[in-house]
């Protein structure tokens, strides 16, 4: 490169890396640098603002932070991406981390919702609706991946009617340590459960005797009859199955009734049915209107007592 007098202003179109560049701003001092270390150095293949040239190597950014991400946008400098740690980056919106991407997981944070699928997997991540605008649960996720959601989340979930059937949706709140579902809430260890003033038959702590559907045919007891009354509207037989067939828990209580004009035969298979207070054993007959209480005393012995039994 040619030498120029200080009072001459020139632009060099060709500069070698070994050329010495000297500048003398007003008031000094004099600066001398090589072209290779120049603060501004343009070549024909330089990256232009209009994107017309392609970069031939990686664009390396600073690490950044949640409040000031290193990959961001003009006029919105607190929105973009920053480097969390090895093989981990996070998306930021308004200075808050909303999505963290790692080698084996994508985590939605602070109310974010992820919808889509992961490359190379057939399964798709889908989300249910939300009544509050916060994150909804993912109902399916790509194979080998995990989804975790933190923070206060509101879901839309089914509730129960007075008969225990699933009905229209009701909102439950998940605030990290308590969950409300269909009117029932989790309790800490040692907490008390207060019975409602007029509890329904499916309420927690209900103390009444729940009737099964009326029977007009012969019937064999099932585990679901435990703690229930089995009513009969015709002259039929109620059979207590052998313990080897259906192992009711010791202490199980089941009642049966028969209406007027009919009789109910209470039979037992290979086990023993003891009639209190006479200690007689074997099948019993209940004449309507009649009622019998059956209690499993041991693995192969049932006790019974009641009204109009012979």
N, C-alpha and C positions, 0 to 999 in steps of 0.2 A: 504494500500500500504506500502511496506517495506521502511525502511530508508536506504539511501545510503550515503557513504562517498563522499565528494566533488571530490575526484580524480577518482571516479568510473563513467563510462558512461554506462547507461542502457536504455532499452526500455521496458516500462510497457505495457502489453497487456490488463490489466484490471485496470480501474481507476474509482473510485466512485466520485460522484459530490462533496462529502465533503472532498476528499483528498486534502491535501495542497501540492502544487508544488512549489519548491524553485529553483531558478536559480541564479548563480553567474558568470556573464560574466567577461572576463578579464578587470581589472580596476574598477570593481564594478559599482554601488552598488548591493546589493542583492535584488532580486525580489521574492515575494511570492504571489501566486494566487491560487484559487481553480480550480478544473477541470471544474466546471460548467461555469466559466468565462474565460477559457483558450482561447488564441488567435487561436490556431489550435487544434482541437479535432476530432478524427476520430472514427467512429463506423462501424460495419459491414454493416449497412444499409445506410451509407453516400452516397451522390450524387457523382457519379464518372464522370470524364471527358468524358468517352466514352458513357455516357447516358444509361448505363446498369441498373441503379437503377431509380425507379420512385419516384418523389417527392410526399409527402403526405399532403402538405399544399401549400399555395399560394407563388409564387415568387414575392416579393414586390420590386419594383424599385424606384429609386429617381424620382422626378418630371421631371427633364431634361428641355431642352430649345430648341428653334428653331435651334440655332447654334450647340448645343451639346445635342442631344436626349439621353434619358436614356436607351432605347432599341436600340442597334446599332450592328455593325458588325466589325470584325477585319479588319484593313486596310482601313476602310471607316467610321470613327467615326462621320461624320456629316450627315449620312443617317440612318433613323430609325423612331422611334416613341417617342413622349413625351406627358406629361399630361398638357392640356391647362387649365382645370378647372373642376368643378364638372360635371361628366357625359360627358366629352368631351376630345378627344385625337386627335392628329394631326400627319400625316405622313410627314416626311422631306426627301428631296433629295438634296444633296449638300449644306446643311445648309439653305435651303429655304422650307417653309411650302407649300406643294402641295395639301394636302387633309385633311379636318377636319371632323371628325365623331362625331355626337352628338346624343341625344336620338331620335330626330325627323327629322334630316336633315343630308345630306352628301353634303359638299361644296367643289367644285373643285377650286383650287386657282392657280394663276400665270401660266396659260397655261396648266394645267392638264386636261385630258379628262377621264371621268368615263364611262365605258361601262359594263353593267351587270344588274343584278336584285337584289332586296332586298328580303331577306328571308321572306317567308310567304305571298308574294304578287305575283299575276300572271302577272302583267304588267312588261314590261322590259324597262330599260333605254337604249336608242339608241342614237347615235350621227351622225350628218351629216359630210360631208368631209370639209376640211379646206385647203385653198391655202397657208397659211403661217406657218403651223405647230402649231399654237396656238389652244386654245380650240374651239371646235365647239358646237353649241347649241344642247341641248337634245330635241328630237322630242317627246319623251314620257317618263313618269316617273311613278314609282310605286305608287299605290293609297295611299294617306295620307302622301306622302313624298314630299320634295321640293328639288330643285337643283338650286344653285346660282353660277354664274361665275363672277369673278371680274377681273379687269385689262384690258389691250388692247387686243381686240379679233378681228380676221378677219373671215368673213363668206363668203360662196359662195351662192349667191342669184340670182333669175331671174331678167332680165332687160326688158325694153320695147322697141319695135321698133317704127318707125315713125307713125304707125297707132294705137299705144296703145296696141299692142298685146304682150303677154309674149313670150320672145325668149330665146336664150341661156343664160347661167349663166354669171353673172358679179360680181366682188368682191366689197363688201362694207366694210368700216372700221368703227368700233365702238371704239372711243377713249374717252369714258366716257361722252363727252358733244356734240359730233357732229356725225351725221350719213349720209353717202352718199349712195344713193340707185338709181340705174338706171340713174345716171347723175343728180339727184335732191338732194339737201342738205338742212338740217334744218337750219333755221335762227333764230337769237335772236330777241326779241321784238324790234320793231322799225327799223329793217333792211330793206333795199330796195331790190326789185326783178327787175333785168334788163332784158327786153325782148330781145331775140336773134335777130340778124340782119335779119335772114330769118327764122322766127319761123314756125315749122310744125303745122298742124291743131290741134294736141293734146298737144301742148306746153303750159306751164303755162303762162297766160297772152295773149294768142292768141286773136287778135282783129277782125278777119274775121268772115264770116258767113259760118258755116259748113253745107254741104249738107248731108241729109240722103240718103238712097238708093232710086232710081227712082221708082215711083208708077205707075202701070198700072191697078190698081183696085181701087174701092172705099176705102176710108181710114178714120179712126177716130183718131184724135190727141191723143197722149200719153204724159206723163210727160217727157219722154226721148227726145221729139221733142223740148223742150224748148231751145231757142237760136239757132235753126237750120232752114234751108230752106228745105221744102219738095217739090221736083220736081215731076211733073206729065208728062207722055209721052202719055197719052190717055185721051179721054173725060170721066171724072169721077167726083165723088163728094167727097169733103173734109168736114168732120163733126167736129164741135166743141162740145165736150161733155158737159153736164150740170155740173155745179159746184158740185152738190150733188153726181155726179158720179166720176169725177176726179177734185180735187181741185187744179188747177194751182195757183201758187203764184201770187198775184196782182203785176203787172209790167212785167209779163212774156211776151216775144216777140217771135213770131213764124212767119216765112215767108213761102209762097208757090208760085210755078211758074208752068206754063203750056207752052208747046212748040207750035210751029206754026201748024195750022190745027186742033187744038183741043180746047175745052173749059173746064173750071173747075168751078163747082158749089160749093160755100162755104156756107154750111148750118150750122145752130145752133139749138140746141134742145130747152129746156125750158128757156134758158137765152136770153139776148139781144145782137145782133150784130149791132153796129152803124157805118154807113158809113160816114167818114169825106171827104169833109167838109160840105156835105148837111144835115147831121144828120139824114138821112133816116135809117130805121132799117130793119132787116130781112135778108134772104139769098141773096148772091151776085153771079154774074157770071163774070168770068175772061176769056177773049178771048185771045188765044195764037197768037203771043207770049205775055204773060202777067205775071204780078207779083203782089202779094198782101202781105201786112204786117198786122199781127194781134197782137194786144196788149191788155192784160187783164187789164181793167181799175179798176174794182171793182169785188166783188165776183160773180156777175151775169151779168156783162156788159163787152163786148169786143168792141174795136175800130178797124176799118180797113181802109186802104188807099193803093193806088198803081197805077199800069198802066193797061189800058184797062179793067176797072171794070165797070160793069153796074148793 
